[in-house]
Amino acid sequence: MESIVVACITGVVTLVGVILSNSKSRAVMELKIDALTEKVEKHNHLIERTYKLEQDVAVAQNDIETLYHRTEGKQ
């Protein structure tokens, strides 16, 4: 009878330890996921800005070529 009680107490203590360990691991994992999400958002914002700059450069190059051809015809 004593061995059954000891086994039950050991099982409960082990279960509590596992639950606490998992909750701490989950909290750490959530913090890391939040940090990674923030980095991904910054990266995506940088990509959007780069794409916008590429569009602006293409427009500027087109304007420069147009002006060059206009001035080339006047000479």
CHARMM internal coordinates of N, CA and C (Angstrom, degrees):
IC EDIT
DIST 1 N 1 CA 1.4466
DIST 1 CA 1 C 1.5299
ANGL 1 N 1 CA 1 C 110.90
DIST 1 C 2 N 1.3193
ANGL 1 CA 1 C 2 N 115.20
DIHE 1 N 1 CA 1 C 2 N -40.10
DIST 2 N 2 CA 1.4625
ANGL 1 C 2 N 2 CA 119.26
DIHE 1 CA 1 C 2 N 2 CA -179.62
DIST 2 CA 2 C 1.5349
ANGL 2 N 2 CA 2 C 110.44
DIHE 1 C 2 N 2 CA 2 C -63.15
DIST 2 C 3 N 1.3378
ANGL 2 CA 2 C 3 N 115.67
DIHE 2 N 2 CA 2 C 3 N -38.31
DIST 3 N 3 CA 1.4597
ANGL 2 C 3 N 3 CA 118.62
DIHE 2 CA 2 C 3 N 3 CA -177.89
DIST 3 CA 3 C 1.5274
ANGL 3 N 3 CA 3 C 111.17
DIHE 2 C 3 N 3 CA 3 C -65.97
DIST 3 C 4 N 1.3247
ANGL 3 CA 3 C 4 N 118.20
DIHE 3 N 3 CA 3 C 4 N -32.22
DIST 4 N 4 CA 1.4615
ANGL 3 C 4 N 4 CA 122.02
DIHE 3 CA 3 C 4 N 4 CA 177.51
DIST 4 CA 4 C 1.5232
ANGL 4 N 4 CA 4 C 110.44
DIHE 3 C 4 N 4 CA 4 C -67.33
DIST 4 C 5 N 1.3222
ANGL 4 CA 4 C 5 N 116.51
DIHE 4 N 4 CA 4 C 5 N -43.39
DIST 5 N 5 CA 1.4670
ANGL 4 C 5 N 5 CA 120.90
DIHE 4 CA 4 C 5 N 5 CA 179.22
DIST 5 CA 5 C 1.5264
ANGL 5 N 5 CA 5 C 109.95
DIHE 4 C 5 N 5 CA 5 C -64.76
DIST 5 C 6 N 1.3257
ANGL 5 CA 5 C 6 N 116.95
DIHE 5 N 5 CA 5 C 6 N -44.29
DIST 6 N 6 CA 1.4599
ANGL 5 C 6 N 6 CA 121.06
DIHE 5 CA 5 C 6 N 6 CA 179.39
DIST 6 CA 6 C 1.5316
ANGL 6 N 6 CA 6 C 109.60
DIHE 5 C 6 N 6 CA 6 C -62.49
DIST 6 C 7 N 1.3294
ANGL 6 CA 6 C 7 N 118.18
DIHE 6 N 6 CA 6 C 7 N -41.96
DIST 7 N 7 CA 1.4577
ANGL 6 C 7 N 7 CA 121.99
DIHE 6 CA 6 C 7 N 7 CA 178.93
DIST 7 CA 7 C 1.5231
ANGL 7 N 7 CA 7 C 110.90
DIHE 6 C 7 N 7 CA 7 C -63.61
DIST 7 C 8 N 1.3329
ANGL 7 CA 7 C 8 N 117.59
DIHE 7 N 7 CA 7 C 8 N -41.45
DIST 8 N 8 CA 1.4727
ANGL 7 C 8 N 8 CA 120.88
DIHE 7 CA 7 C 8 N 8 CA 178.30
DIST 8 CA 8 C 1.5243
ANGL 8 N 8 CA 8 C 111.11
DIHE 7 C 8 N 8 CA 8 C -64.80
DIST 8 C 9 N 1.3238
ANGL 8 CA 8 C 9 N 116.99
DIHE 8 N 8 CA 8 C 9 N -44.17
DIST 9 N 9 CA 1.4707
ANGL 8 C 9 N 9 CA 120.50
DIHE 8 CA 8 C 9 N 9 CA 179.58
DIST 9 CA 9 C 1.5305
ANGL 9 N 9 CA 9 C 109.74
DIHE 8 C 9 N 9 CA 9 C -63.51
DIST 9 C 10 N 1.3139
ANGL 9 CA 9 C 10 N 116.75
DIHE 9 N 9 CA 9 C 10 N -43.47
DIST 10 N 10 CA 1.4650
ANGL 9 C 10 N 10 CA 120.86
DIHE 9 CA 9 C 10 N 10 CA 178.67
DIST 10 CA 10 C 1.5267
ANGL 10 N 10 CA 10 C 110.68
DIHE 9 C 10 N 10 CA 10 C -61.89
DIST 10 C 11 N 1.3228
ANGL 10 CA 10 C 11 N 116.27
DIHE 10 N 10 CA 10 C 11 N -42.25
DIST 11 N 11 CA 1.4570
ANGL 10 C 11 N 11 CA 120.68
DIHE 10 CA 10 C 11 N 11 CA 178.62
DIST 11 CA 11 C 1.5152
ANGL 11 N 11 CA 11 C 112.22
DIHE 10 C 11 N 11 CA 11 C -62.22
DIST 11 C 12 N 1.3378
ANGL 11 CA 11 C 12 N 116.47
DIHE 11 N 11 CA 11 C 12 N -42.97
DIST 12 N 12 CA 1.4708
ANGL 11 C 12 N 12 CA 120.49
DIHE 11 CA 11 C 12 N 12 CA -179.86
DIST 12 CA 12 C 1.5263
ANGL 12 N 12 CA 12 C 110.15
DIHE 11 C 12 N 12 CA 12 C -66.00
DIST 12 C 13 N 1.3252
ANGL 12 CA 12 C 13 N 117.10
DIHE 12 N 12 CA 12 C 13 N -44.46
DIST 13 N 13 CA 1.4652
ANGL 12 C 13 N 13 CA 120.35
DIHE 12 CA 12 C 13 N 13 CA 179.88
DIST 13 CA 13 C 1.5311
ANGL 13 N 13 CA 13 C 110.22
DIHE 12 C 13 N 13 CA 13 C -63.00
DIST 13 C 14 N 1.3178
ANGL 13 CA 13 C 14 N 117.27
DIHE 13 N 13 CA 13 C 14 N -41.54
DIST 14 N 14 CA 1.4572
ANGL 13 C 14 N 14 CA 121.03
DIHE 13 CA 13 C 14 N 14 CA 177.76
DIST 14 CA 14 C 1.5229
ANGL 14 N 14 CA 14 C 111.14
DIHE 13 C 14 N 14 CA 14 C -63.15
DIST 14 C 15 N 1.3213
ANGL 14 CA 14 C 15 N 116.74
DIHE 14 N 14 CA 14 C 15 N -43.48
DIST 15 N 15 CA 1.4557
ANGL 14 C 15 N 15 CA 121.39
DIHE 14 CA 14 C 15 N 15 CA 178.96
DIST 15 CA 15 C 1.5240
ANGL 15 N 15 CA 15 C 111.07
DIHE 14 C 15 N 15 CA 15 C -61.32
DIST 15 C 16 N 1.3195
ANGL 15 CA 15 C 16 N 117.74
DIHE 15 N 15 CA 15 C 16 N -44.02
DIST 16 N 16 CA 1.4708
ANGL 15 C 16 N 16 CA 121.24
DIHE 15 CA 15 C 16 N 16 CA 178.67
DIST 16 CA 16 C 1.5285
ANGL 16 N 16 CA 16 C 109.98
DIHE 15 C 16 N 16 CA 16 C -62.99
DIST 16 C 17 N 1.3245
ANGL 16 CA 16 C 17 N 116.95
DIHE 16 N 16 CA 16 C 17 N -42.02
DIST 17 N 17 CA 1.4639
ANGL 16 C 17 N 17 CA 120.65
DIHE 16 CA 16 C 17 N 17 CA 179.10
DIST 17 CA 17 C 1.5198
ANGL 17 N 17 CA 17 C 111.73
DIHE 16 C 17 N 17 CA 17 C -62.49
DIST 17 C 18 N 1.3230
ANGL 17 CA 17 C 18 N 117.04
DIHE 17 N 17 CA 17 C 18 N -42.29
DIST 18 N 18 CA 1.4610
ANGL 17 C 18 N 18 CA 121.01
DIHE 17 CA 17 C 18 N 18 CA 179.31
DIST 18 CA 18 C 1.5232
ANGL 18 N 18 CA 18 C 110.58
DIHE 17 C 18 N 18 CA 18 C -65.75
DIST 18 C 19 N 1.3138
ANGL 18 CA 18 C 19 N 117.25
DIHE 18 N 18 CA 18 C 19 N -42.56
DIST 19 N 19 CA 1.4722
ANGL 18 C 19 N 19 CA 121.00
DIHE 18 CA 18 C 19 N 19 CA 179.46
DIST 19 CA 19 C 1.5233
ANGL 19 N 19 CA 19 C 110.45
DIHE 18 C 19 N 19 CA 19 C -62.48
DIST 19 C 20 N 1.3192
ANGL 19 CA 19 C 20 N 117.52
DIHE 19 N 19 CA 19 C 20 N -44.90
DIST 20 N 20 CA 1.4739
ANGL 19 C 20 N 20 CA 120.32
DIHE 19 CA 19 C 20 N 20 CA 178.88
DIST 20 CA 20 C 1.5264
ANGL 20 N 20 CA 20 C 111.23
DIHE 19 C 20 N 20 CA 20 C -64.32
DIST 20 C 21 N 1.3024
ANGL 20 CA 20 C 21 N 116.58
DIHE 20 N 20 CA 20 C 21 N -42.41
DIST 21 N 21 CA 1.4634
ANGL 20 C 21 N 21 CA 120.53
DIHE 20 CA 20 C 21 N 21 CA 179.42
DIST 21 CA 21 C 1.5287
ANGL 21 N 21 CA 21 C 111.10
DIHE 20 C 21 N 21 CA 21 C -62.76
DIST 21 C 22 N 1.3212
ANGL 21 CA 21 C 22 N 116.49
DIHE 21 N 21 CA 21 C 22 N -43.07
DIST 22 N 22 CA 1.4667
ANGL 21 C 22 N 22 CA 120.00
DIHE 21 CA 21 C 22 N 22 CA 179.42
DIST 22 CA 22 C 1.5212
ANGL 22 N 22 CA 22 C 112.05
DIHE 21 C 22 N 22 CA 22 C -65.87
DIST 22 C 23 N 1.3240
ANGL 22 CA 22 C 23 N 116.93
DIHE 22 N 22 CA 22 C 23 N -37.50
DIST 23 N 23 CA 1.4676
ANGL 22 C 23 N 23 CA 118.78
DIHE 22 CA 22 C 23 N 23 CA -179.70
DIST 23 CA 23 C 1.5290
ANGL 23 N 23 CA 23 C 110.71
DIHE 22 C 23 N 23 CA 23 C -67.70
DIST 23 C 24 N 1.3371
ANGL 23 CA 23 C 24 N 116.89
DIHE 23 N 23 CA 23 C 24 N -37.83
DIST 24 N 24 CA 1.4676
ANGL 23 C 24 N 24 CA 119.33
DIHE 23 CA 23 C 24 N 24 CA 177.10
DIST 24 CA 24 C 1.5246
ANGL 24 N 24 CA 24 C 110.81
DIHE 23 C 24 N 24 CA 24 C -67.65
DIST 24 C 25 N 1.3165
ANGL 24 CA 24 C 25 N 116.50
DIHE 24 N 24 CA 24 C 25 N -41.29
DIST 25 N 25 CA 1.4633
ANGL 24 C 25 N 25 CA 120.08
DIHE 24 CA 24 C 25 N 25 CA 178.26
DIST 25 CA 25 C 1.5186
ANGL 25 N 25 CA 25 C 110.71
DIHE 24 C 25 N 25 CA 25 C -63.51
DIST 25 C 26 N 1.3107
ANGL 25 CA 25 C 26 N 116.74
DIHE 25 N 25 CA 25 C 26 N -40.45
DIST 26 N 26 CA 1.4643
ANGL 25 C 26 N 26 CA 120.76
DIHE 25 CA 25 C 26 N 26 CA 178.98
DIST 26 CA 26 C 1.5278
ANGL 26 N 26 CA 26 C 110.37
DIHE 25 C 26 N 26 CA 26 C -64.41
DIST 26 C 27 N 1.3363
ANGL 26 CA 26 C 27 N 117.34
DIHE 26 N 26 CA 26 C 27 N -40.66
DIST 27 N 27 CA 1.4695
ANGL 26 C 27 N 27 CA 120.33
DIHE 26 CA 26 C 27 N 27 CA 179.69
DIST 27 CA 27 C 1.5252
ANGL 27 N 27 CA 27 C 110.60
DIHE 26 C 27 N 27 CA 27 C -63.22
DIST 27 C 28 N 1.3323
ANGL 27 CA 27 C 28 N 116.97
DIHE 27 N 27 CA 27 C 28 N -43.00
DIST 28 N 28 CA 1.4630
ANGL 27 C 28 N 28 CA 120.68
DIHE 27 CA 27 C 28 N 28 CA 178.78
DIST 28 CA 28 C 1.5285
ANGL 28 N 28 CA 28 C 110.20
DIHE 27 C 28 N 28 CA 28 C -64.50
DIST 28 C 29 N 1.3182
ANGL 28 CA 28 C 29 N 116.15
DIHE 28 N 28 CA 28 C 29 N -41.97
DIST 29 N 29 CA 1.4567
ANGL 28 C 29 N 29 CA 120.17
DIHE 28 CA 28 C 29 N 29 CA 179.81
DIST 29 CA 29 C 1.5290
ANGL 29 N 29 CA 29 C 110.93
DIHE 28 C 29 N 29 CA 29 C -63.82
DIST 29 C 30 N 1.3097
ANGL 29 CA 29 C 30 N 117.77
DIHE 29 N 29 CA 29 C 30 N -39.81
DIST 30 N 30 CA 1.4681
ANGL 29 C 30 N 30 CA 120.75
DIHE 29 CA 29 C 30 N 30 CA 178.53
DIST 30 CA 30 C 1.5227
ANGL 30 N 30 CA 30 C 110.84
DIHE 29 C 30 N 30 CA 30 C -64.35
DIST 30 C 31 N 1.3280
ANGL 30 CA 30 C 31 N 117.34
DIHE 30 N 30 CA 30 C 31 N -39.75
DIST 31 N 31 CA 1.4693
ANGL 30 C 31 N 31 CA 120.15
DIHE 30 CA 30 C 31 N 31 CA 177.26
DIST 31 CA 31 C 1.5297
ANGL 31 N 31 CA 31 C 110.81
DIHE 30 C 31 N 31 CA 31 C -63.09
DIST 31 C 32 N 1.3218
ANGL 31 CA 31 C 32 N 116.23
DIHE 31 N 31 CA 31 C 32 N -42.86
DIST 32 N 32 CA 1.4621
ANGL 31 C 32 N 32 CA 119.28
DIHE 31 CA 31 C 32 N 32 CA 179.32
DIST 32 CA 32 C 1.5260
ANGL 32 N 32 CA 32 C 110.96
DIHE 31 C 32 N 32 CA 32 C -65.99
DIST 32 C 33 N 1.3138
ANGL 32 CA 32 C 33 N 117.53
DIHE 32 N 32 CA 32 C 33 N -38.99
DIST 33 N 33 CA 1.4648
ANGL 32 C 33 N 33 CA 120.66
DIHE 32 CA 32 C 33 N 33 CA 178.40
DIST 33 CA 33 C 1.5181
ANGL 33 N 33 CA 33 C 110.28
DIHE 32 C 33 N 33 CA 33 C -65.39
DIST 33 C 34 N 1.3259
ANGL 33 CA 33 C 34 N 117.25
DIHE 33 N 33 CA 33 C 34 N -40.23
DIST 34 N 34 CA 1.4679
ANGL 33 C 34 N 34 CA 120.27
DIHE 33 CA 33 C 34 N 34 CA 177.80
DIST 34 CA 34 C 1.5279
ANGL 34 N 34 CA 34 C 111.04
DIHE 33 C 34 N 34 CA 34 C -62.58
DIST 34 C 35 N 1.3276
ANGL 34 CA 34 C 35 N 116.74
DIHE 34 N 34 CA 34 C 35 N -42.77
DIST 35 N 35 CA 1.4643
ANGL 34 C 35 N 35 CA 120.45
DIHE 34 CA 34 C 35 N 35 CA 179.04
DIST 35 CA 35 C 1.5316
ANGL 35 N 35 CA 35 C 110.35
DIHE 34 C 35 N 35 CA 35 C -64.60
DIST 35 C 36 N 1.3168
ANGL 35 CA 35 C 36 N 116.61
DIHE 35 N 35 CA 35 C 36 N -41.93
DIST 36 N 36 CA 1.4607
ANGL 35 C 36 N 36 CA 120.31
DIHE 35 CA 35 C 36 N 36 CA 178.99
DIST 36 CA 36 C 1.5243
ANGL 36 N 36 CA 36 C 111.16
DIHE 35 C 36 N 36 CA 36 C -65.47
DIST 36 C 37 N 1.3256
ANGL 36 CA 36 C 37 N 116.72
DIHE 36 N 36 CA 36 C 37 N -39.52
DIST 37 N 37 CA 1.4598
ANGL 36 C 37 N 37 CA 120.79
DIHE 36 CA 36 C 37 N 37 CA 177.62
DIST 37 CA 37 C 1.5210
ANGL 37 N 37 CA 37 C 110.81
DIHE 36 C 37 N 37 CA 37 C -61.11
DIST 37 C 38 N 1.3202
ANGL 37 CA 37 C 38 N 116.53
DIHE 37 N 37 CA 37 C 38 N -41.34
DIST 38 N 38 CA 1.4710
ANGL 37 C 38 N 38 CA 120.32
DIHE 37 CA 37 C 38 N 38 CA 178.70
DIST 38 CA 38 C 1.5302
ANGL 38 N 38 CA 38 C 110.83
DIHE 37 C 38 N 38 CA 38 C -63.20
DIST 38 C 39 N 1.3406
ANGL 38 CA 38 C 39 N 116.48
DIHE 38 N 38 CA 38 C 39 N -42.01
DIST 39 N 39 CA 1.4577
ANGL 38 C 39 N 39 CA 119.84
DIHE 38 CA 38 C 39 N 39 CA 178.94
DIST 39 CA 39 C 1.5285
ANGL 39 N 39 CA 39 C 111.13
DIHE 38 C 39 N 39 CA 39 C -64.74
DIST 39 C 40 N 1.3175
ANGL 39 CA 39 C 40 N 116.74
DIHE 39 N 39 CA 39 C 40 N -40.01
DIST 40 N 40 CA 1.4690
ANGL 39 C 40 N 40 CA 120.82
DIHE 39 CA 39 C 40 N 40 CA 179.53
DIST 40 CA 40 C 1.5209
ANGL 40 N 40 CA 40 C 109.95
DIHE 39 C 40 N 40 CA 40 C -64.56
DIST 40 C 41 N 1.3310
ANGL 40 CA 40 C 41 N 117.08
DIHE 40 N 40 CA 40 C 41 N -40.58
DIST 41 N 41 CA 1.4718
ANGL 40 C 41 N 41 CA 120.22
DIHE 40 CA 40 C 41 N 41 CA 178.85
DIST 41 CA 41 C 1.5266
ANGL 41 N 41 CA 41 C 110.71
DIHE 40 C 41 N 41 CA 41 C -64.09
DIST 41 C 42 N 1.3282
ANGL 41 CA 41 C 42 N 117.36
DIHE 41 N 41 CA 41 C 42 N -40.66
DIST 42 N 42 CA 1.4659
ANGL 41 C 42 N 42 CA 120.29
DIHE 41 CA 41 C 42 N 42 CA 177.02
DIST 42 CA 42 C 1.5255
ANGL 42 N 42 CA 42 C 110.27
DIHE 41 C 42 N 42 CA 42 C -63.26
DIST 42 C 43 N 1.3251
ANGL 42 CA 42 C 43 N 116.21
DIHE 42 N 42 CA 42 C 43 N -42.75
DIST 43 N 43 CA 1.4602
ANGL 42 C 43 N 43 CA 120.36
DIHE 42 CA 42 C 43 N 43 CA 179.37
DIST 43 CA 43 C 1.5264
ANGL 43 N 43 CA 43 C 110.64
DIHE 42 C 43 N 43 CA 43 C -62.51
DIST 43 C 44 N 1.3205
ANGL 43 CA 43 C 44 N 117.07
DIHE 43 N 43 CA 43 C 44 N -45.11
DIST 44 N 44 CA 1.4617
ANGL 43 C 44 N 44 CA 120.44
DIHE 43 CA 43 C 44 N 44 CA 179.73
DIST 44 CA 44 C 1.5195
ANGL 44 N 44 CA 44 C 111.16
DIHE 43 C 44 N 44 CA 44 C -62.53
DIST 44 C 45 N 1.3289
ANGL 44 CA 44 C 45 N 116.86
DIHE 44 N 44 CA 44 C 45 N -38.08
DIST 45 N 45 CA 1.4642
ANGL 44 C 45 N 45 CA 120.41
DIHE 44 CA 44 C 45 N 45 CA 177.81
DIST 45 CA 45 C 1.5301
ANGL 45 N 45 CA 45 C 109.87
DIHE 44 C 45 N 45 CA 45 C -64.36
DIST 45 C 46 N 1.3267
ANGL 45 CA 45 C 46 N 116.76
DIHE 45 N 45 CA 45 C 46 N -40.27
DIST 46 N 46 CA 1.4589
ANGL 45 C 46 N 46 CA 120.96
DIHE 45 CA 45 C 46 N 46 CA 178.02
DIST 46 CA 46 C 1.5261
ANGL 46 N 46 CA 46 C 110.84
DIHE 45 C 46 N 46 CA 46 C -63.32
DIST 46 C 47 N 1.3130
ANGL 46 CA 46 C 47 N 117.15
DIHE 46 N 46 CA 46 C 47 N -41.52
DIST 47 N 47 CA 1.4649
ANGL 46 C 47 N 47 CA 120.91
DIHE 46 CA 46 C 47 N 47 CA 178.68
DIST 47 CA 47 C 1.5277
ANGL 47 N 47 CA 47 C 110.06
DIHE 46 C 47 N 47 CA 47 C -63.33
DIST 47 C 48 N 1.3274
ANGL 47 CA 47 C 48 N 117.25
DIHE 47 N 47 CA 47 C 48 N -42.31
DIST 48 N 48 CA 1.4690
ANGL 47 C 48 N 48 CA 120.39
DIHE 47 CA 47 C 48 N 48 CA 178.32
DIST 48 CA 48 C 1.5166
ANGL 48 N 48 CA 48 C 111.01
DIHE 47 C 48 N 48 CA 48 C -61.92
DIST 48 C 49 N 1.3439
ANGL 48 CA 48 C 49 N 116.87
DIHE 48 N 48 CA 48 C 49 N -42.47
DIST 49 N 49 CA 1.4661
ANGL 48 C 49 N 49 CA 120.21
DIHE 48 CA 48 C 49 N 49 CA 178.88
DIST 49 CA 49 C 1.5268
ANGL 49 N 49 CA 49 C 110.99
DIHE 48 C 49 N 49 CA 49 C -65.44
DIST 49 C 50 N 1.3266
ANGL 49 CA 49 C 50 N 117.42
DIHE 49 N 49 CA 49 C 50 N -39.99
DIST 50 N 50 CA 1.4619
ANGL 49 C 50 N 50 CA 121.43
DIHE 49 CA 49 C 50 N 50 CA 178.85
DIST 50 CA 50 C 1.5251
ANGL 50 N 50 CA 50 C 110.42
DIHE 49 C 50 N 50 CA 50 C -63.29
DIST 50 C 51 N 1.3200
ANGL 50 CA 50 C 51 N 117.14
DIHE 50 N 50 CA 50 C 51 N -43.05
DIST 51 N 51 CA 1.4562
ANGL 50 C 51 N 51 CA 121.19
DIHE 50 CA 50 C 51 N 51 CA 178.49
DIST 51 CA 51 C 1.5257
ANGL 51 N 51 CA 51 C 110.31
DIHE 50 C 51 N 51 CA 51 C -61.14
DIST 51 C 52 N 1.3313
ANGL 51 CA 51 C 52 N 117.39
DIHE 51 N 51 CA 51 C 52 N -42.52
DIST 52 N 52 CA 1.4623
ANGL 51 C 52 N 52 CA 121.90
DIHE 51 CA 51 C 52 N 52 CA 178.69
DIST 52 CA 52 C 1.5293
ANGL 52 N 52 CA 52 C 110.19
DIHE 51 C 52 N 52 CA 52 C -63.71
DIST 52 C 53 N 1.3385
ANGL 52 CA 52 C 53 N 116.79
DIHE 52 N 52 CA 52 C 53 N -42.22
DIST 53 N 53 CA 1.4622
ANGL 52 C 53 N 53 CA 119.81
DIHE 52 CA 52 C 53 N 53 CA 178.21
DIST 53 CA 53 C 1.5255
ANGL 53 N 53 CA 53 C 111.33
DIHE 52 C 53 N 53 CA 53 C -63.43
DIST 53 C 54 N 1.3252
ANGL 53 CA 53 C 54 N 117.20
DIHE 53 N 53 CA 53 C 54 N -39.73
DIST 54 N 54 CA 1.4645
ANGL 53 C 54 N 54 CA 120.03
DIHE 53 CA 53 C 54 N 54 CA 177.93
DIST 54 CA 54 C 1.5224
ANGL 54 N 54 CA 54 C 110.82
DIHE 53 C 54 N 54 CA 54 C -62.16
DIST 54 C 55 N 1.3170
ANGL 54 CA 54 C 55 N 117.00
DIHE 54 N 54 CA 54 C 55 N -39.57
DIST 55 N 55 CA 1.4663
ANGL 54 C 55 N 55 CA 120.29
DIHE 54 CA 54 C 55 N 55 CA 177.45
DIST 55 CA 55 C 1.5245
ANGL 55 N 55 CA 55 C 110.30
DIHE 54 C 55 N 55 CA 55 C -65.00
DIST 55 C 56 N 1.3261
ANGL 55 CA 55 C 56 N 117.52
DIHE 55 N 55 CA 55 C 56 N -43.48
DIST 56 N 56 CA 1.4570
ANGL 55 C 56 N 56 CA 121.33
DIHE 55 CA 55 C 56 N 56 CA -180.00
DIST 56 CA 56 C 1.5336
ANGL 56 N 56 CA 56 C 111.12
DIHE 55 C 56 N 56 CA 56 C -63.60
DIST 56 C 57 N 1.3360
ANGL 56 CA 56 C 57 N 117.21
DIHE 56 N 56 CA 56 C 57 N -40.08
DIST 57 N 57 CA 1.4576
ANGL 56 C 57 N 57 CA 120.95
DIHE 56 CA 56 C 57 N 57 CA 178.97
DIST 57 CA 57 C 1.5254
ANGL 57 N 57 CA 57 C 110.18
DIHE 56 C 57 N 57 CA 57 C -65.36
DIST 57 C 58 N 1.3247
ANGL 57 CA 57 C 58 N 116.83
DIHE 57 N 57 CA 57 C 58 N -39.96
DIST 58 N 58 CA 1.4665
ANGL 57 C 58 N 58 CA 120.16
DIHE 57 CA 57 C 58 N 58 CA 179.03
DIST 58 CA 58 C 1.5286
ANGL 58 N 58 CA 58 C 110.33
DIHE 57 C 58 N 58 CA 58 C -62.60
DIST 58 C 59 N 1.3192
ANGL 58 CA 58 C 59 N 117.22
DIHE 58 N 58 CA 58 C 59 N -41.66
DIST 59 N 59 CA 1.4666
ANGL 58 C 59 N 59 CA 120.85
DIHE 58 CA 58 C 59 N 59 CA 178.09
DIST 59 CA 59 C 1.5239
ANGL 59 N 59 CA 59 C 110.11
DIHE 58 C 59 N 59 CA 59 C -65.25
DIST 59 C 60 N 1.3361
ANGL 59 CA 59 C 60 N 117.21
DIHE 59 N 59 CA 59 C 60 N -42.89
DIST 60 N 60 CA 1.4623
ANGL 59 C 60 N 60 CA 120.86
DIHE 59 CA 59 C 60 N 60 CA 179.71
DIST 60 CA 60 C 1.5277
ANGL 60 N 60 CA 60 C 110.84
DIHE 59 C 60 N 60 CA 60 C -63.67
DIST 60 C 61 N 1.3440
ANGL 60 CA 60 C 61 N 117.29
DIHE 60 N 60 CA 60 C 61 N -41.83
DIST 61 N 61 CA 1.4602
ANGL 60 C 61 N 61 CA 120.10
DIHE 60 CA 60 C 61 N 61 CA 177.75
DIST 61 CA 61 C 1.5222
ANGL 61 N 61 CA 61 C 111.41
DIHE 60 C 61 N 61 CA 61 C -62.87
DIST 61 C 62 N 1.3034
ANGL 61 CA 61 C 62 N 116.16
DIHE 61 N 61 CA 61 C 62 N -39.91
DIST 62 N 62 CA 1.4645
ANGL 61 C 62 N 62 CA 120.45
DIHE 61 CA 61 C 62 N 62 CA 177.89
DIST 62 CA 62 C 1.5304
ANGL 62 N 62 CA 62 C 110.02
DIHE 61 C 62 N 62 CA 62 C -63.00
DIST 62 C 63 N 1.3297
ANGL 62 CA 62 C 63 N 116.73
DIHE 62 N 62 CA 62 C 63 N -43.53
DIST 63 N 63 CA 1.4659
ANGL 62 C 63 N 63 CA 120.82
DIHE 62 CA 62 C 63 N 63 CA 178.56
DIST 63 CA 63 C 1.5287
ANGL 63 N 63 CA 63 C 110.74
DIHE 62 C 63 N 63 CA 63 C -62.67
DIST 63 C 64 N 1.3207
ANGL 63 CA 63 C 64 N 116.96
DIHE 63 N 63 CA 63 C 64 N -41.34
DIST 64 N 64 CA 1.4550
ANGL 63 C 64 N 64 CA 121.07
DIHE 63 CA 63 C 64 N 64 CA -179.99
DIST 64 CA 64 C 1.5281
ANGL 64 N 64 CA 64 C 110.35
DIHE 63 C 64 N 64 CA 64 C -64.00
DIST 64 C 65 N 1.3336
ANGL 64 CA 64 C 65 N 116.46
DIHE 64 N 64 CA 64 C 65 N -44.92
DIST 65 N 65 CA 1.4618
ANGL 64 C 65 N 65 CA 119.95
DIHE 64 CA 64 C 65 N 65 CA 178.53
DIST 65 CA 65 C 1.5217
ANGL 65 N 65 CA 65 C 111.51
DIHE 64 C 65 N 65 CA 65 C -62.21
DIST 65 C 66 N 1.3279
ANGL 65 CA 65 C 66 N 116.78
DIHE 65 N 65 CA 65 C 66 N -40.83
DIST 66 N 66 CA 1.4613
ANGL 65 C 66 N 66 CA 120.76
DIHE 65 CA 65 C 66 N 66 CA 178.73
DIST 66 CA 66 C 1.5312
ANGL 66 N 66 CA 66 C 110.28
DIHE 65 C 66 N 66 CA 66 C -62.87
DIST 66 C 67 N 1.3235
ANGL 66 CA 66 C 67 N 117.22
DIHE 66 N 66 CA 66 C 67 N -46.13
DIST 67 N 67 CA 1.4578
ANGL 66 C 67 N 67 CA 120.68
DIHE 66 CA 66 C 67 N 67 CA 178.74
DIST 67 CA 67 C 1.5323
ANGL 67 N 67 CA 67 C 111.36
DIHE 66 C 67 N 67 CA 67 C -63.91
DIST 67 C 68 N 1.3184
ANGL 67 CA 67 C 68 N 116.73
DIHE 67 N 67 CA 67 C 68 N -37.94
DIST 68 N 68 CA 1.4600
ANGL 67 C 68 N 68 CA 120.52
DIHE 67 CA 67 C 68 N 68 CA 179.86
DIST 68 CA 68 C 1.5293
ANGL 68 N 68 CA 68 C 109.89
DIHE 67 C 68 N 68 CA 68 C -64.13
DIST 68 C 69 N 1.3215
ANGL 68 CA 68 C 69 N 116.58
DIHE 68 N 68 CA 68 C 69 N -44.43
DIST 69 N 69 CA 1.4709
ANGL 68 C 69 N 69 CA 119.78
DIHE 68 CA 68 C 69 N 69 CA 179.70
DIST 69 CA 69 C 1.5277
ANGL 69 N 69 CA 69 C 111.66
DIHE 68 C 69 N 69 CA 69 C -67.04
DIST 69 C 70 N 1.3107
ANGL 69 CA 69 C 70 N 117.73
DIHE 69 N 69 CA 69 C 70 N -34.26
DIST 70 N 70 CA 1.4712
ANGL 69 C 70 N 70 CA 120.52
DIHE 69 CA 69 C 70 N 70 CA 178.09
DIST 70 CA 70 C 1.5253
ANGL 70 N 70 CA 70 C 110.41
DIHE 69 C 70 N 70 CA 70 C -67.61
DIST 70 C 71 N 1.3153
ANGL 70 CA 70 C 71 N 116.81
DIHE 70 N 70 CA 70 C 71 N -43.48
DIST 71 N 71 CA 1.4635
ANGL 70 C 71 N 71 CA 119.40
DIHE 70 CA 70 C 71 N 71 CA -178.83
DIST 71 CA 71 C 1.5212
ANGL 71 N 71 CA 71 C 111.71
DIHE 70 C 71 N 71 CA 71 C -74.50
DIST 71 C 72 N 1.3103
ANGL 71 CA 71 C 72 N 117.31
DIHE 71 N 71 CA 71 C 72 N -27.67
DIST 72 N 72 CA 1.4459
ANGL 71 C 72 N 72 CA 121.39
DIHE 71 CA 71 C 72 N 72 CA 178.80
DIST 72 CA 72 C 1.5359
ANGL 72 N 72 CA 72 C 110.41
DIHE 71 C 72 N 72 CA 72 C -68.33
DIST 72 C 73 N 1.3017
ANGL 72 CA 72 C 73 N 117.15
DIHE 72 N 72 CA 72 C 73 N -34.93
DIST 73 N 73 CA 1.4713
ANGL 72 C 73 N 73 CA 121.37
DIHE 72 CA 72 C 73 N 73 CA 179.53
DIST 73 CA 73 C 1.5133
ANGL 73 N 73 CA 73 C 112.30
DIHE 72 C 73 N 73 CA 73 C -72.86
DIST 73 C 74 N 1.3125
ANGL 73 CA 73 C 74 N 119.74
DIHE 73 N 73 CA 73 C 74 N -24.77
DIST 74 N 74 CA 1.4714
ANGL 73 C 74 N 74 CA 122.93
DIHE 73 CA 73 C 74 N 74 CA -177.43
DIST 74 CA 74 C 1.5172
ANGL 74 N 74 CA 74 C 111.80
DIHE 73 C 74 N 74 CA 74 C -82.08
DIST 74 C 75 N 1.2885
ANGL 74 CA 74 C 75 N 118.43
DIHE 74 N 74 CA 74 C 75 N -16.95
DIST 75 N 75 CA 1.4718
ANGL 74 C 75 N 75 CA 119.94
DIHE 74 CA 74 C 75 N 75 CA -176.23
DIST 75 CA 75 C 1.4492
ANGL 75 N 75 CA 75 C 111.59
DIHE 74 C 75 N 75 CA 75 C -80.75
END
COOR INIT
IC SEED 1 N 1 CA 1 C
IC BUILD
